[in-house]
Amino acid sequence: MKTYTLITGLLLSFILSSCGSDSATDTDPSIPDNSQEVSGTVQVIRGGNLTAQSSTNTRGMVDIVKDQQNRYFVRLSDSFTTKFSTGTVTVYLSTGQALNLNSQGSFQLVSVVGKAGEHFFALPSKPDDKFTHGIIWCGAAGIPFGFAPLN
């Protein structure tokens, strides 16, 4: 029984470490920063607080916002952080709190995020109301790092 617990613990550590650094402030220059500067005031359309998953310290808010030029963005709040903020940490919009990458139409890829803090990721248009959650996802391990209901 002890061997099984040890092996399970080592496997979980390996999977989590494949998503990147332990430091929320580390940046990886190979990760494109698709976030944009947004000036002026923005209107929050929907948003919610992140709930951490997979033993991460993910926190902050995910909002869908509109700027003064009627452009839509997904905003991660200035308090956004995750234990593994480099590597393949990705932001999605989803039809539920569990991301299902095998179900076309149930998600919208937003961007890869490479560091903690506030980000604005441009959307092509106002997202469909069917997207009820923001998801923080580790692509390398295929596990959720957090979700936020968009109310």
N, C-alpha and C positions, 0 to 999 in steps of 0.2 A: 504494500500500500504506500509506503514512504517513497519507493522508487517511482511509482506512478505520479505522485504529487510533485516530486522533484522534476520529472520529465515534463509534466504539464506546465509547471512554473517556468522552466527554461524555454519551452516552446513559446509561451505567451510573451516572455521578455524579448525573444528574437523577433516575433511578429511586430510588436510595438516599436522596437528599435529600427525596423526597416522604414519607418515613416520619417526619420530624420533626427534632428538634434533634440536634446532635452531642454535646451534653452529657448524660451519664447522670443528672445530678442536676437538670436542668431539669424543671419540671412544667408541665403545660398545664391550667388550671382548667376547660376545657371537656370534659376527659376524666373520666368518672365513675370514682371510686375504689371498686371493688367489693370491695376487700380488707377483711377483718374482723379485729378483735382476737380472739385466742384466748388464754385464760388457762389456767394449769395445764400439765400435761405432755401431750405428744402422742406417739402411737405411729406410727412410720414403717411403712407397709404395704409400699410399694415406692418406689424412687427411683433417681436417677442424675445424673451430671454432664452439664452442657450442653456440646455441641460446637458451636463457632461456624460459621456458614455465611455466604455472600454477602459476604465481606470485612468482617464485623462483629467486634467484640470481645466478643461475647456470652459470658458465663460465669456460673457459679453452679451450683445444683442445682435440680432439680424433684423434689418428693416428693408422694406421696399419703399423707396422714396422717389419723389418727382421734383425736378429742379424748376427754376423760373422759365426755362426754355421748353418745358413739357417733355424733358427727357427722363427716362426711368432708370433707376439704379438699384442694385442690392448694396446696402451699406452694412458693414461690420462696424460696431461701435468702437470708440477709442479705448474701451476697456476689454476689447476682444483679445483673448489669448488662448493658447492651447499648448499642452505639454510638448507636442511635436509640431512646431510651426514651420518647419522646413520639409523638404522632400516632396511628397505628393499629397499634401493636405489640400483638399478641393472643396469648393462651395457649390452646392446644388440647391435648386428649388425642387420640392417633392410633393406628391399628392398625399403623403402620410409621414409619420415620424420615422418609419423604417424605409430606407432607400432601397428600391428594387430596380437594379440596373438591367434586369432581364425583361422588364415590362415597358416597352416603348410607350411614350406618352405620359408615363407616371413621374417623369423627372425632367428637369432642364439644367444642363451644365451651365454654371455661371463662370467660374474661374478657379485657377490654382491660387492659393494664398501662401506667401512665403515668409511672413513676419507678423508679429502681434501689432495691435493698434487699429486705428480707423482706416477703412478702405471703402471706396466707391467703385463698384463694378458695373459698367454700362450694360443695359439690356436693350435688345432691338426694339422693343415696344413694351407696353404695359403687360405684365405677365398675366396669364389666364388665372381666373379665380380658383381653378381646380388645384393650384399649387398652394397648399395650406401650411407647409413647413419649410424652413431653411435647414439644410443639413451640412455639417462639417464632416468630411469623409477622408479616410486614409486610403488612397488608391493602391499603394504598394501592398498593404496587408488586407485590403478589402473589408475594413471594419469601420463602424461609425465612431466618430469622436464627439459628436454632439448634435442636438436638434433643437430647433426653436419653433413653436407654433406661431404662425403669422396671423394675428388677430387684429 
